[in-house]
């Protein structure tokens, strides 16, 4: 079997449990993923939601790195539009200096929340001076390179410390434009199939990435698996995704039509369009899941899959990590 498995965790708060319990479970998941040979474990960034405990991936990454030994840990991803590229580079250079070769910087274009939290995060920024996402990412890329800054003069700007191994660089996206941007900067591209998983959309974005000179692409997919196909089906909730386009504003992906309308309300928008999208949801037994991953590997040339489990129950997400790893070993044998 010629593809690697990685895992994305959003630290969901299940029912009435406390945030501390959700975060402790994330630690349990990463330790088990490391034991079972997963390549990466990523944590997400979401704002102003009581259902997810991961609002600051940099802080959580440091906590997880200190309690694991080998697995790469990173952000899936940092929502760059809210922050100084310089500060993001400092954060991830420091993490990389603490855990050489184990830190991934994944960056996303989405806001990670609705307009209310975006305004709170960007309240001190002058909108007229706010750079484009491409400009920010290019600036961030520059701060992650130190070849010309170590012996530079006092007037130059560098993001210290200088790690022995820089963080891995990944751009998360679901469009040909994102693929081309990743390739131009020499970043790895992660297609967000768990948000927009149409075969044609995946093919167009990965083709754009490779035609622009990109080499290493990953595919994020949602997986619901269990010992039987019927049990996997019974675990499915509402897995729909919606794309909201506001005239003159940034397009965003949300989990329900109600969230899209709330986004419109908070933004004060009147001219908008909501489109339902099809996430790449793979369901069934572990053997079924691996059969589909193998098909996607062959069709799109993807050598690594980032697994997102949309079920909030922590025991099931742990079981997902175990079932996929064990089935992989059994198939290989």
N, C-alpha and C positions, 0 to 999 in steps of 0.2 A: 504494500500500500504506500503510495508515493506522495502523500500529502500530510502536513502537520496539523494538529489541533491546538487551538487557543480558546480562551474563554473570556467573555465580557460579563462583568457583574455590576449591577446598578445599586446594590445594597438596599433592596426593597424592604420596607417595614411591613410585616405581615400582621394584619389584624390590629390587635391592641398592644402588641409588643413595643418595647422602647427602642430608640435608635441604637443604644449600646448593644442590644441583642442582635440587631441587623448587622452591625459592623463586626461583631464577634463572629457571626456566621460567615461574613466575607473572608475573615482570616481562616476559618475552617475550610472554606472552599479552596482558597489559594494553596493551603498546605496539601490538601488532597490532590489538587491538580498537579502540583510539583511531584508528588510521590508517583503519580501515574503517567508522567512523561509529557504533559502539556508543554508547549513551547512558550506561550505567553499567558499572562493573566492581566486583564485591563479593567480599570474602574472608570465610571462615567462622571459627568458633571451635569447636575440638574438643580434648578433654583426654584424656591418658593413652592415646594411641594412637600406635604407632610408624609407622603408615601415612600419617599426615597431619602436615604441618609447620606448619599455621596454628593455633597455640594462643592467640595474642594479636593479634586483628585490628587494634587501635589502632596497634601497632608496625609491622605490615606496611603499613597504610594510609599512614602517614607516609613509609615507604620508597618506595612506589609513586607517591605524589603528587609527590615530589621528582624523579621520573624520567619524568614525563608532563606534558602541557601543558593539555589541554582536558577530557578525559573525567572524569566524576564517579566518585569512588572511595569505597567505604564498606564497612560491616559487614553481613554476611548470616548471623547477626547477633551482636551482643553478648548474652551470656547473663546478663541483668540480675540474676537471682536470687542470683548469687554476689557482687555488688559493691555498693558505695555508689553511690547515684544521683548524689550530689554529685561523686564522683570521675569517673564516666562523663561527666558534663556538663563538667567541667574538661577532660578529655581531648579531647572533640570540639569544644569551644569553641576550644581551642588549635589543633587541626588546621584548623578553619575560619578562624582568623585567619591561619594560614600559607598556606592555599590557598582564598581566598574563592570561594564559589559552587560548589565542587567536592567537598564532603564530605557523605556520607550517613551518618546514624546509623540503622542498622537494628537493632532489638531483638527478641530472641526469648525465649520463656518456657521453653524446654527447658533441661536441664542441660548439654548438650554433652558428656556422658560418663556413666559408670556411677557408682554411689554412692561408690566408693572415691575418685574424684577430686572428687566433690561435697563429701565430708567434708573433704578436704584444702583445698579452696577456702573452705569456710565454717567451718573449725575454730575460729575465734575468735568466731564469732557465737553469741549466746544464742538458741536456737531459740524460746524463749517470747517474745522481743522481735522476732523476724524479721517484717517487714511482708509483706503479701500482694503479689503481683505487680502488681495494679492500683494499690495504694498506692505502690509503688516507681516505677511508670511515671508516675503523676501527679506525684510529687515530681521526677522527672527532667525532665518537661515544664516544671515551674515554674522549674527551674534554667537551662533553655535560653532563658528569656525575661528580658530585662534592662531592660524599660521602667521598672520601678519600683525598680530597684536602683542605677542609676548615681549618683543623687544621694541615696541612702538614708543613714540614720544609721549610726553605727559598730557598732551592735548587730545590724544586719541581716546576712543571709547571702546571698552571691551567688557564682556559679561563674565566676570570671574566667579568662582575659581575655574581653572583649566583642568578638566578631568583627564585621567589617563586614557579613557575611551569615551568619546562623546555619546550622548544619547542617540538611540535609534530614532529616525525621523519618519513619521507616517502622516499622510494627509487623508482624512476621512471625507468621502464625498460620494455623490450619486449622479454625476454628470460628466460628459466629455470635457467640459471646461476644467473641472477639478482634476481630471486625469492629466490633461495637458500641463496644468500648473505644477502638479507633483513631478512630472517628468522634467520640466524645465529646471526645477531646483534640485533634482537628483534625489527626491524623497520617494519612499515606497508609497504606493497607493492602496487604500482600503476602500473597496466599493461597498457601500452600505445597503447590501441586499436585504437586510432585515427591515429596511424602511421602504425601499423600492426595488422589488426583486424580479421585475419583468425581464425575460431572457434577452429581448432586443436592447433594452436599456443597459443591461450589464455588458453585452457584447460591444455596444457603441462606446461606452466609457472606457472599457479595457483596451479596445482597439485604439482609441485616441491617445491613451497613456503610452502604449507601446510604439505607435507611429511617431510620437514626439520624443522617443528615446528612452522611455521608462522600461524597467526590467522586472521588478519584483512587485507583483500585485497580490493582494489578499482579498478574500470575499467574506463579508459578515453575513451570517444567516441565522434565522430563528429556528430552534429545534425543540420539539416536544416529543420525547421518547419514553417508552415504558416496556415492560417485559412482553406485553401483547399490544397489537395494533388497536384493539378496542379500548384498552385502558388509556393509551395515548390520546385517542379521540375524545375520551371522556374528560381529559384534563384541559382541553382547549377552551379558552374564553374568547372574548372578542379580540381578534388579532388584526383587525383592519387598521390601516393608516390613511391619513388624509393630507393632501398638499394644499396649502393656502398661499395664494398669490395676491398680494395687495399692490395696486397700481402705485408705482413710485417707491415701493418698499421692498424689503427682502422677503423672498419666498421661504416658508417654514413648513416642516412636517410635524403633525400632531397625531395623537392617538385616537381622536374621536371628532365627529362633526361638532359636538358641543364645545370641545376645546378650541376648535377653529373659530367658532362664533364668539367665544369669550376673548380670543386673541383680537378679533376684529373690534369688539367693544372696547377693550383696553387701549387699542391703537387709535380709536376714534376714526376708523376707516369707513368709507362708504362705497368705494369701487374695489371689489375683490372677487376672487373666483376660488371655489373649493372643489377639489378633485379627489375622488377616492383612489388610492393606490393599492397595489398588490405586493405585500411583503413576501420575501422568500421564506416561506414557512415549511420546514421539513418535519414530517410527523410519521410515527410508526415505531416498529421495533428498532433496536440498535442496528440490526442487520439491514433493515429498510433504509435507515438514515445513511449508513455508510455506502449503500448502493447508490443513493442519490448524490452523495458527496463525490463518489468516484465518477459519476456521470458528469457532474459539474467540472471536476478536475480535468476530464478528458475534453470537454467541450470548450472550456474557457482557458485552459492552461493555468489554472489556479493551484498553487502548491501549498497553500495554508488557508484554513477556514477559522474564522473567529465565531465561536458559538455563543449566541444570545438565547437564553431560556426565558420565554415570556411568562412562565408560571412563577408567582410570587412565593409559593411555599418553599421554604428553605430546604426541607428534607428532599423534596423532589429535585431541586437544582443540584444538590450534592449527588443524588442518585443519577442524574443526567451525566455528570462528570464521570462517574464510575462506569455506567453502562456503556458509554461511547468508548472509553479506554479499554474496557474488558472485551468488548466486541471487536475492536480493532486488533487486539492481540490474538483473539480466537480466529479471525479471518486470516490473519497473516500466517498463523500456524497451519 
